[in-house]
Amino acid sequence: MAIAVVFILIVMSLVLPSKSYACSCALQTDLQTDPIKAVEQSKAVFSGKVLAIEPKVLDINGILDHKIAVHFDVEKSWKGMNQTQAIVLTNLGEPSCGYTFQQGETYLVFAYDYDFKENMLQTSSCSLTKKLTTATLELSKMGQGVEPIELVSLKDKMDTMAYTNKWALLKAIYHRLVRYHLLEFVQVAIILVIGAGLLLIRARRKS
């Protein structure tokens, strides 16, 4: 029974992993002080009003990644944003470098590629992202910006970002047990077989 419990706990830890983050901005000092350099290294820089803030659980090749998705109505763009709306991800909470947005507020956003999908954006508290009303210095160095020209609505995309894939558990099993942890799984299986064999031998001797 004890062996079975250990096996179940190991399998669950492999099958249903979640990404975790620890915040460290030590290597991004320049991006927090130099607006021009921050623009150069960002994928997109824009100002926009927050329309919605929703927690999401993304399925990334069987790894569940917890994020906050922020839906913006874009007002001005300085780089990489031609659409009138944008969705930007951030981590959950300040301990993981997540930026805390407030619905209805307008922000100057410095966004970069999401780690796993280049067509998605993310930002963090390590960036120069801030409320537009406190971004006087950044705006003075960056100039006026331009208005986006491509009219879009991303509400449906926000709705479909929820973790609703009924096959996600099977995908997780494949990626975590077969693709990433096959060797560990085989080792655990061998240990369990040996343990079961020893228990069987002991039981027969007693009988």
BELURWO-V533983 format. One record per residue. PHI is phi in radians with two decimals (999 if undefined). PSI is psi as a letter, one per 40 degrees, with the letter a starting at -180 (* if undefined). D_LAST is the distance of its C-alpha to the last C-alpha in whole Angstrom. Layout:
BEGIN
phi->{PHI;PHI}
psi->{PSI;PSI}
d_last->{D_LAST;D_LAST}
END
This chain:
BEGIN
phi->{999;-1.11;-1.10;-1.09;-1.11;-1.04;-1.07;-1.10;-1.11;-1.13;-1.09;-1.10;-1.19;-1.48;-1.32;-2.04;-1.38;-2.26;-1.23;-2.18;-2.30;-2.17;-1.45;-2.66;-1.84;-1.04;-1.59;-2.14;-1.05;-1.09;-1.25;-1.70;-2.18;-2.03;-1.07;-1.14;-1.16;-1.12;-1.12;-1.06;-1.64;-1.59;-1.38;-2.61;-2.34;-2.71;-1.93;-2.91;-1.62;-1.32;-1.61;-2.76;-2.31;-2.42;-1.25;-2.34;-2.12;-1.62;-1.69;-1.95;0.90;1.54;-1.77;-1.57;-1.99;-1.45;-2.44;-1.85;-1.75;-2.05;-1.71;-1.98;-1.72;-1.35;-1.83;-2.39;-2.25;-1.95;-2.89;1.13;-2.39;-1.76;-1.63;-1.40;-2.37;-2.58;-2.09;-2.18;-1.60;-2.58;-1.28;-1.45;1.49;-1.14;-1.02;-1.91;1.19;-1.27;-1.66;-1.60;-1.66;-2.19;-1.10;1.60;-1.49;-1.90;-2.22;-1.68;-1.96;-1.86;-2.07;-2.39;-1.08;-1.13;-0.91;-1.90;-2.41;-1.22;-1.56;-2.14;-1.92;-2.54;-2.48;-2.70;-1.28;-1.44;-1.60;-1.53;-0.97;-2.85;-1.07;-1.07;-1.19;-1.89;-1.82;-1.05;-1.11;-1.09;-1.14;-1.15;-1.59;-1.57;1.60;-1.37;1.37;-2.25;-1.39;-1.16;-1.98;-1.72;-1.39;-2.43;-2.24;-1.91;-1.06;-1.09;-1.14;-1.05;-1.15;-1.51;-1.40;-1.15;-1.41;-2.21;-1.29;-1.19;-1.65;-1.09;-1.10;-1.15;-1.09;-1.09;-1.06;-1.07;-1.20;-1.44;-1.64;-1.58;-1.40;-1.77;-2.23;-1.08;-1.07;-1.09;-1.10;-1.12;-1.07;-1.09;-1.08;-1.08;-1.08;-1.16;-1.11;-1.10;-1.08;-1.13;-1.11;-1.13;-1.12;-1.14;-1.08;-1.11;-1.14;-1.16;-1.14;-1.17;-1.37}
psi->{d;d;d;d;d;d;d;d;d;d;d;d;d;d;d;g;i;i;i;i;i;h;h;h;e;d;e;f;d;d;e;e;d;h;d;d;d;d;d;d;e;i;d;i;h;i;i;i;h;h;d;i;h;h;i;i;h;i;h;g;f;e;h;h;h;h;i;h;h;h;h;i;h;h;d;i;h;e;h;e;g;e;i;e;i;i;h;h;i;i;i;h;i;d;d;f;e;i;h;h;i;h;h;e;i;h;i;h;h;h;i;i;h;i;d;e;h;e;e;i;i;i;i;i;e;e;a;e;h;i;i;d;e;e;f;d;d;d;d;d;d;d;a;d;i;i;i;i;e;h;h;i;h;e;d;d;d;d;d;e;e;i;g;e;h;e;e;d;d;d;d;d;d;d;d;d;d;d;d;d;f;d;d;d;d;d;d;d;d;d;d;d;d;d;d;d;d;d;d;d;d;d;d;d;d;d;*}
d_last->{20;22;22;23;26;27;27;29;32;32;33;35;37;38;39;41;43;46;49;50;53;55;59;61;64;65;66;68;71;74;72;73;76;78;79;80;77;75;76;76;72;72;71;73;75;77;78;76;76;72;72;68;65;61;58;56;53;54;51;52;49;46;47;49;52;53;57;60;62;66;69;72;76;77;81;81;80;80;78;76;76;78;77;78;74;71;67;66;62;62;59;57;59;61;58;57;61;61;65;66;68;70;71;75;75;77;75;76;73;72;69;67;65;61;59;57;60;64;65;64;65;64;66;65;66;67;69;73;72;74;76;79;81;80;80;84;84;81;84;87;85;84;87;87;84;85;84;81;83;80;79;75;73;70;68;66;65;64;62;60;59;56;52;52;51;48;47;46;43;42;45;43;40;41;43;41;38;40;43;43;39;37;36;35;33;31;30;29;27;26;24;22;21;20;19;17;15;14;12;11;10;9;6;5;5;4;0}
END
